[in-house]
Amino acid sequence: MTWWMIIRNSLRQHALSTAITALSIGLGCGLLMAVWVVNFQSQRAFKNVTGGFDAILGPRGSETQLVLNSLFHMDASPGLINRADYETFRKSYKRFYRNAVPIAVGDNFRGYRIVGTTHDLFAAEHSPGEPYALAVGDYFIRNDQQWNKEAVIGDTVARKLGWRVNQKFSPYHGLNFAEGQQPHKDQYTVVGILRPTGTPADHVIWIPIEGLQQMDGHDSQYAGDVSAVLIQMSTNTTARAFGMNSLDSIYNKGTDHLTFVKSTADVVARLFDRLGWAEKVLRWVALLVAVVAAGSVLASIYNTMNERRREFAILRALGAGRGTVFGVIVLESATIAALGAVIGFAVYAGIMFAAESILRNEIGVTLHPFEQHPVMAIVPLGLVALGAVVGIIPALKAYRTDVAENLIPQS
């Protein structure tokens, strides 16, 4: 009888305890992998969602709020940049940047944010190396001479609302939709639908900035104001650093009503640092589940030792050495852990698909469940090794089994 036959028979004989133990290990394994990978991929995705812009100019306030509002379309606008300040920046400091795109917010359609901007936005990259592209239709017509009541919508907006090109709609005031709310009188026509970007841009309805500034019901005294300016700095490293430091000095130290965000990526990194405690708690909880599950392997096998002493004595009588008995128990323990690791991949897949769906639908950030990560090998192999280690204790008990004593017929 081979080692594997002995192990298989034992697992069948104790199928219920084996299944419960393997499920416990699978839960811990899946949680550990998912926590690590979700944290890694979400940080990377958030840092990459710069919309192709290096910096932001906005009203005085929190840099985090400014980044979340301008790039992630998640938070309320901290205020407005008046027209005079915007024109001063655009004309007087052109030497410090290569492109600056104003945006204006304040309206929505059934919860999907409407953002006023210029055509220059679509010439930028929504993610490094990935420019905006249309799936169908055209961009809205807007230049210094004219603008039309046209809209370009993100892929999620099109799918969720079932919109196509030539769809007409009237915006609602505010960033949040309330049932019973009356829309603006202005009516817009969808002229283009963007290809999926895997960024918050998929959740946005884009219109000419003048359309939002001059929307029916908006205060005319703010018609020339903007919510923020998205800035692309020079590609030259020296010029870029000089421009960043110059604008930082001008706005963050020289004025009291505007904020210049030097690096959107740094702001996102600081945000994740502040949320790092939650990720650590989840990681420790998952690790605790895995360790407890490994302990259950020990308990499961150890508790069967008394009823299996006769089995081991017979094996010894048939010529099996102490080392063979010891090895069978250790391998059985590792096998249960390996079964748990396999279940862990199923748990991991379930968590990842759920997390991907939530982040994509709520924020627009995309995760990649099947993307490889070192933790997907380290955790399963580590748990199998841990299973083998905890199997040493019951294996030692089997190793010391007295052959003669346990072969005596029991009355």
ABEGO torsion letter per residue (X at the ends): XBAAAAAAAAAAAAAAAAAAAAAAAAAAAAAAAAAAAAAAAAAAAAAABAGGBABBBBBBEBAAAAAAAAAAGABBBAEBBBAAAAAAAAAAAAAABABBBBBBBGBBBGGBBBBBBBAAAAABBABBGBBBBBABEBBBBBBAABBBBBBBBBAAAAAAAGBBBGBBBBBBBEABBBBGBBBBABBBBBABBBBBAGBAAAABBBBBAAAAAABBGBBAAAAABBABBBBBBBABAAAAAAAAAAAAAAAAAABAABBBBABAAAAAAAAAAAAAAAAAAAAAAAAAAAAAAAAAAAAAAAAAAAAAAAAAAAAAAAGBBAAAAAAAAAAAAAAAAAAAAAAAAAAAAAAAAAAAAAAAAAAGBBBBAABBBAAAAAAAAAAAAAAAAAAAAAAAAAAABBAAAAABBBX
